[in-house]
């Protein structure tokens, strides 16, 4: 039961802050990657291989995060994650050799996933108390934190402040927020079953959602890792304009998440997913049809709008339909399928690009937007 002295609006605002905290921790790390790479004197290839430890830690942490959150409740696990995720961020600034950084990246990925599953379980529990969709806005705050972390990183770099000092600053802010806001989190639902019995074969609905999530995450991974390369080698922009496509994509993904709940409330989750798939396909077709900085930027903006609401829509629907104590397990099941797409997407683009060129690789991925449309259409019998 919700304590009467704490309004749902207050809980929603406080929980948005936790989504922002997860995003600011990750983006703070991302904004200082060049400095850490330079400090360790690593080549692009060596550092690229090192970075792979982060998604490995995140991927392997999915079942652990789901089990812990189900067993102990999301409020307790969010509090623990909000304590140790910034601590893992600080460890990245302390790592002074390759081996230590690899271990720290693995832990950073695992603790980040613990935060992700538990905070999304909080969102799922809170959304049940509303008669409308609210999940997408939470993810919008995560995306907003991505911009803020980038700006914060630029601020510290301009003043020659080390990554470690930046990470400590972010951690202190996060821990202060945790200290004053933990009371406002939703009481976590606990699953009393043994862990071995919590995990079973995903339902047809969860499998369907997993396929939609995987298609979407392949597109997201492509945009995160290859948008700059596309603008540099296909659009042929100057070095200073290389990030225009990525910025266009991220800006529209953030904006789309802030407004997606209104669309979901208007015509439902299934139609929103179908529309998202079509917009992704349209955006990639535009981006490759006439590759110049203006047309391709517009195309990437469409892609940003398209992918923005897919994961929040899926998570929100899972949360509203999950049995008591099952939300974290169901979210982890779908996340594992979706995150697999995020892992394999960038390498797949590399292989396709090597065979037929990067422009055609981007066009081929547009088919995944149509796949999202088709898979979402099939959800009619479940939603």
C-alpha positions as CSV (number, residue, x, y, z in Angstrom):
1,X,0.0,0.0,0.0
2,X,1.1,3.5,-0.8
3,X,1.7,5.7,2.3
4,X,-1.0,8.5,2.2
5,X,1.5,11.2,3.0
6,X,3.5,10.6,-0.2
7,X,1.6,11.4,-3.3
8,X,2.0,9.5,-6.6
9,X,3.2,12.6,-8.3
10,X,6.0,13.0,-5.7
11,X,7.0,9.3,-6.1
12,X,7.1,9.8,-9.9
13,X,9.3,12.8,-9.7
14,X,11.7,11.1,-7.3
15,X,11.9,8.0,-9.4
16,X,12.7,10.1,-12.5
17,X,15.7,11.3,-10.5
18,X,17.0,7.7,-10.2
19,X,16.7,7.2,-13.9
20,X,18.7,10.4,-14.4
21,X,21.3,9.1,-11.9
22,X,21.8,5.9,-13.9
23,X,22.2,8.0,-17.1
24,X,24.6,10.6,-15.6
25,X,26.9,7.8,-14.3
26,X,27.1,6.1,-17.6
27,X,27.5,9.3,-19.7
28,X,30.1,10.7,-17.3
29,X,32.2,7.6,-18.1
30,X,31.5,7.9,-21.8
31,X,32.5,11.6,-21.9
32,X,36.0,10.8,-20.5
33,X,36.8,7.7,-22.6
34,X,39.4,9.6,-24.7
35,X,41.2,10.9,-21.6
36,X,41.4,7.4,-20.0
37,X,42.5,5.9,-23.3
38,X,45.2,8.5,-23.7
39,X,46.3,8.1,-20.1
40,X,46.9,4.4,-20.5
41,X,48.5,4.9,-23.9
42,X,46.3,2.4,-25.7
43,X,45.7,2.0,-29.5
44,X,42.2,2.1,-30.9
45,X,42.2,-1.6,-31.4
46,X,43.4,-2.5,-27.9
47,X,41.0,0.0,-26.2
48,X,38.1,-1.2,-28.4
49,X,38.7,-4.8,-27.1
50,X,38.9,-3.5,-23.6
51,X,35.6,-1.7,-23.8
52,X,33.9,-5.0,-24.6
53,X,34.2,-6.0,-20.9
54,X,31.5,-3.5,-20.0
55,X,28.7,-5.1,-22.1
56,X,29.9,-8.5,-21.0
57,X,29.4,-7.5,-17.4
58,X,26.0,-6.0,-18.1
59,X,24.8,-9.0,-20.1
60,X,26.0,-11.6,-17.5
61,X,24.4,-9.4,-14.7
62,X,20.9,-9.6,-16.2
63,X,19.8,-12.9,-14.5
64,X,21.6,-11.9,-11.2
65,X,19.8,-8.5,-11.2
66,X,16.4,-10.1,-11.9
67,X,16.8,-12.7,-9.2
68,X,18.1,-10.2,-6.5
69,X,15.4,-7.7,-7.2
70,X,12.7,-10.4,-7.1
71,X,14.1,-11.9,-3.9
72,X,14.7,-8.7,-1.9
73,X,12.4,-6.2,-3.5
74,X,13.2,-3.3,-5.9
75,X,13.4,-0.6,-3.2
76,X,16.3,-2.3,-1.4
77,X,18.1,-3.2,-4.6
78,X,17.7,0.3,-6.1
79,X,19.2,1.7,-2.9
80,X,22.1,-0.7,-3.0
81,X,22.7,-0.1,-6.8
82,X,22.6,3.7,-6.3
83,X,25.3,3.3,-3.7
84,X,27.7,0.9,-5.6
85,X,27.2,2.1,-9.2
86,X,28.8,5.5,-8.6
87,X,31.4,3.6,-6.6
88,X,32.1,1.5,-9.7
89,X,32.3,4.7,-11.7
90,X,35.0,6.1,-9.4
91,X,37.0,2.8,-9.8
92,X,37.2,3.5,-13.5
93,X,39.1,6.8,-12.7
94,X,41.4,4.9,-10.3
95,X,42.3,2.1,-12.8
96,X,45.9,2.6,-13.8
97,X,46.6,-0.4,-16.0
98,X,44.8,-2.5,-18.6
99,X,43.9,-5.5,-16.3
100,X,42.5,-3.3,-13.6
101,X,40.4,-1.3,-16.1
102,X,39.0,-4.5,-17.6
103,X,37.9,-5.7,-14.2
104,X,36.4,-2.3,-13.3
105,X,34.5,-2.1,-16.6
106,X,33.1,-5.6,-16.0
107,X,31.9,-4.5,-12.5
108,X,30.6,-1.2,-13.9
109,X,28.5,-3.1,-16.5
110,X,27.2,-5.5,-13.9
111,X,26.3,-2.9,-11.3
112,X,24.8,-0.7,-14.0
113,X,22.5,-3.6,-15.0
114,X,21.5,-4.1,-11.4
115,X,20.5,-0.5,-11.3
116,X,18.7,-0.8,-14.6
117,X,16.6,-3.8,-13.7
118,X,15.7,-2.6,-10.2
119,X,14.8,0.9,-11.2
120,X,12.6,-0.3,-14.0
121,X,10.9,-2.7,-11.6
122,X,10.2,0.3,-9.4
123,X,8.7,2.0,-12.5
124,X,6.6,-1.1,-13.2
125,X,5.2,-1.2,-9.7
126,X,4.5,2.6,-9.7
127,X,2.9,2.5,-13.2
128,X,0.3,0.0,-11.9
129,X,-1.1,2.8,-9.7
130,X,-1.7,5.1,-12.6
131,X,-4.5,4.8,-15.2
132,X,-2.2,5.9,-17.9
133,X,1.3,5.2,-19.3
134,X,4.1,6.9,-17.5
135,X,7.2,4.7,-18.3
136,X,8.5,6.4,-21.4
137,X,9.1,9.7,-19.5
138,X,11.4,7.9,-17.0
139,X,13.5,6.7,-19.9
140,X,13.4,10.3,-21.2
141,X,15.2,11.4,-18.1
142,X,17.9,8.7,-18.7
143,X,18.4,10.1,-22.2
144,X,18.5,13.7,-20.9
145,X,21.2,12.6,-18.5
146,X,23.2,11.5,-21.5
147,X,23.3,15.1,-22.7
148,X,24.0,16.4,-19.3
149,X,26.9,14.0,-18.8
150,X,28.4,15.1,-22.1
151,X,28.1,18.7,-21.1
152,X,29.5,18.0,-17.7
153,X,32.4,16.1,-19.2
154,X,33.2,19.0,-21.5
155,X,33.1,21.4,-18.6
156,X,35.6,19.4,-16.6
157,X,37.9,18.8,-19.7
158,X,37.9,22.5,-20.5
159,X,39.2,23.1,-16.9
160,X,41.8,20.3,-17.0
161,X,40.0,18.4,-14.2
162,X,40.8,14.7,-14.2
163,X,38.2,12.0,-14.9
164,X,38.6,10.8,-11.3
165,X,37.6,14.2,-9.9
166,X,34.6,14.3,-12.2
167,X,33.5,10.8,-11.2
168,X,33.9,11.6,-7.5
169,X,31.7,14.7,-8.0
170,X,29.0,12.7,-9.7
171,X,29.1,10.0,-7.1
172,X,28.8,12.5,-4.2
173,X,25.8,14.1,-5.9
174,X,24.2,10.7,-6.5
175,X,24.8,9.5,-2.9
176,X,23.3,12.8,-1.6
177,X,20.2,12.3,-3.7
178,X,20.0,8.7,-2.4
179,X,20.2,9.8,1.2
180,X,17.4,12.3,0.9
181,X,15.1,10.5,-1.5
182,X,15.2,6.8,-0.6
183,X,12.1,7.2,1.6
184,X,10.0,8.1,-1.4
185,X,10.7,4.9,-3.4
186,X,7.9,2.4,-3.8
187,X,7.8,-0.6,-1.3
188,X,9.3,-3.4,-3.3
189,X,7.2,-6.6,-4.0
190,X,9.2,-9.7,-3.0
191,X,9.0,-13.1,-4.6
192,X,9.2,-15.8,-1.9
193,X,9.9,-18.6,-4.4
194,X,13.4,-20.2,-4.6
195,X,15.5,-18.6,-7.3
196,X,15.5,-21.9,-9.3
197,X,11.7,-21.7,-9.6
198,X,11.5,-18.0,-10.5
199,X,13.0,-18.7,-13.9
200,X,10.9,-20.6,-16.4
201,X,10.1,-20.6,-20.1
202,X,9.1,-17.1,-21.1
203,X,5.5,-16.7,-22.2
204,X,4.6,-16.1,-25.9
205,X,4.0,-12.5,-25.0
206,X,7.5,-12.1,-23.5
207,X,9.1,-13.8,-26.4
208,X,7.3,-11.5,-28.8
209,X,8.4,-8.5,-26.8
210,X,11.9,-9.9,-26.8
211,X,12.1,-10.1,-30.6
212,X,10.8,-6.5,-30.9
213,X,13.3,-5.3,-28.3
214,X,16.1,-7.1,-30.1
215,X,15.3,-5.5,-33.5
216,X,15.2,-2.1,-31.8
217,X,18.4,-2.6,-29.9
218,X,20.2,-3.6,-33.1
219,X,19.2,-0.2,-34.5
220,X,20.2,1.7,-31.4
221,X,23.6,-0.1,-31.2
222,X,24.2,0.8,-34.9
223,X,23.4,4.5,-34.2
224,X,25.6,4.7,-31.1
225,X,28.6,3.0,-32.7
226,X,28.3,3.8,-36.4
227,X,26.6,7.1,-36.9
228,X,29.8,9.1,-36.6
229,X,31.6,6.7,-39.1
230,X,28.6,7.0,-41.5
231,X,28.8,10.8,-41.4
232,X,32.6,10.8,-41.8
233,X,32.9,8.2,-44.7
234,X,29.5,8.3,-46.4
235,X,28.3,11.8,-45.9
236,X,31.9,13.0,-46.1
237,X,31.6,15.8,-43.6
238,X,34.6,17.6,-42.0
239,X,35.9,16.1,-38.7
240,X,34.1,18.8,-36.6
241,X,30.7,17.8,-38.0
242,X,31.1,14.1,-37.5
243,X,28.9,14.0,-34.5
244,X,26.0,15.9,-36.0
245,X,24.1,12.7,-36.9
246,X,24.6,11.3,-33.5
247,X,23.4,14.5,-31.8
248,X,20.4,14.6,-34.1
249,X,19.5,11.1,-33.2
250,X,20.0,11.5,-29.5
251,X,18.1,14.8,-29.3
252,X,15.0,13.2,-31.0
253,X,15.3,10.1,-29.0
254,X,15.2,12.1,-25.8
255,X,12.3,14.3,-27.0
256,X,10.4,11.3,-28.3
257,X,10.6,9.6,-24.9
258,X,9.3,12.7,-23.2
259,X,6.1,12.7,-25.3
260,X,5.6,9.0,-26.1
261,X,3.4,8.4,-23.0
262,X,0.8,10.7,-24.4
263,X,0.7,8.7,-27.7
264,X,0.6,5.4,-25.9
265,X,-2.3,6.7,-23.8
266,X,-4.1,7.9,-27.0
267,X,-4.0,4.8,-29.1
268,X,-2.3,2.0,-27.1
269,X,1.0,0.2,-26.9
270,X,0.6,-2.0,-30.0
271,X,-0.1,0.9,-32.4
272,X,2.8,2.9,-30.9
273,X,5.2,0.0,-31.5
274,X,3.9,-0.4,-35.1
275,X,4.4,3.3,-35.7
276,X,7.8,3.3,-34.2
277,X,8.9,0.5,-36.6
278,X,7.7,2.4,-39.7
279,X,9.4,5.6,-38.5
280,X,12.7,3.8,-38.1
281,X,12.5,2.4,-41.6
282,X,11.5,5.8,-43.1
283,X,14.4,7.5,-41.3
284,X,17.1,5.1,-42.5
285,X,15.7,5.3,-46.1
286,X,15.9,9.1,-45.9
287,X,19.4,9.0,-44.4
288,X,20.8,6.8,-47.2
289,X,18.8,8.1,-50.1
290,X,20.8,11.3,-50.5
291,X,23.7,11.4,-48.1
292,X,24.5,15.0,-47.3
293,X,24.6,16.6,-43.9
294,X,21.1,18.0,-44.0
295,X,19.2,15.1,-45.4
296,X,21.0,12.4,-43.4
297,X,20.6,14.4,-40.2
298,X,16.8,14.5,-40.9
299,X,16.9,10.8,-41.4
300,X,18.7,10.2,-38.2
301,X,16.2,12.4,-36.4
302,X,13.4,10.1,-37.6
303,X,15.3,7.1,-36.4
304,X,15.7,8.8,-33.0
305,X,11.9,9.4,-32.8
306,X,11.3,5.8,-34.0
307,X,13.4,4.0,-31.4
308,X,12.6,6.3,-28.6
309,X,9.5,4.7,-27.3
310,X,10.0,1.0,-28.1
311,X,11.8,-0.2,-25.0
312,X,9.8,2.1,-22.6
313,X,6.6,0.8,-24.2
314,X,7.6,-2.8,-23.8
315,X,8.8,-2.3,-20.2
316,X,5.7,-0.4,-19.3
317,X,3.4,-3.1,-20.7
318,X,5.3,-5.9,-19.0
319,X,5.1,-4.0,-15.7
320,X,1.4,-3.5,-15.9
321,X,0.8,-7.2,-16.7
322,X,3.3,-8.8,-14.4
323,X,2.1,-11.0,-11.5
324,X,3.1,-9.8,-8.0
325,X,6.9,-10.3,-7.5
326,X,7.4,-11.2,-11.2
327,X,8.1,-7.8,-12.7
328,X,11.9,-8.0,-12.3
329,X,12.1,-11.5,-13.7
330,X,9.9,-10.7,-16.7
331,X,11.9,-7.5,-17.4
332,X,15.2,-9.4,-17.1
333,X,14.0,-12.0,-19.5
334,X,13.0,-9.5,-22.2
335,X,16.2,-7.4,-21.5
336,X,18.4,-10.4,-22.1
337,X,16.9,-11.0,-25.6
338,X,17.0,-7.2,-26.4
339,X,20.5,-6.7,-25.1
340,X,21.7,-9.5,-27.2
341,X,20.7,-7.4,-30.2
342,X,22.6,-4.4,-28.8
343,X,25.7,-6.6,-28.6
344,X,25.5,-8.2,-32.0
345,X,24.3,-5.1,-33.9
346,X,27.5,-3.1,-34.3
347,X,29.6,-6.2,-35.4
348,X,26.9,-7.1,-37.9
349,X,27.0,-3.6,-39.4
350,X,30.8,-4.1,-39.7
351,X,30.5,-7.3,-41.6
352,X,27.8,-6.0,-43.9
353,X,29.7,-2.8,-44.5
354,X,32.8,-4.8,-45.4
355,X,30.8,-6.8,-47.9
356,X,28.6,-4.2,-49.6
357,X,29.5,-0.8,-48.1
358,X,28.3,1.1,-45.1
359,X,25.5,3.0,-46.9
360,X,23.9,-0.3,-47.9
361,X,24.5,-1.7,-44.5
362,X,22.4,1.1,-43.0
363,X,19.7,0.5,-45.6
364,X,19.6,-3.3,-44.8
365,X,19.0,-2.5,-41.1
366,X,15.9,-0.5,-42.1
367,X,14.3,-3.9,-42.6
368,X,14.3,-4.3,-38.9
369,X,11.9,-1.4,-38.6
370,X,9.5,-3.4,-40.8
371,X,10.2,-6.4,-38.6
372,X,9.2,-4.3,-35.5
373,X,6.0,-3.3,-37.3
374,X,5.2,-6.9,-38.2
375,X,6.0,-8.3,-34.7
376,X,4.0,-5.5,-33.0
377,X,1.0,-6.2,-35.3
378,X,1.1,-9.9,-34.2
379,X,0.8,-8.7,-30.6
380,X,-2.9,-8.0,-31.3
381,X,-3.8,-11.4,-29.8
382,X,-2.0,-10.6,-26.6
383,X,-2.8,-6.9,-26.0
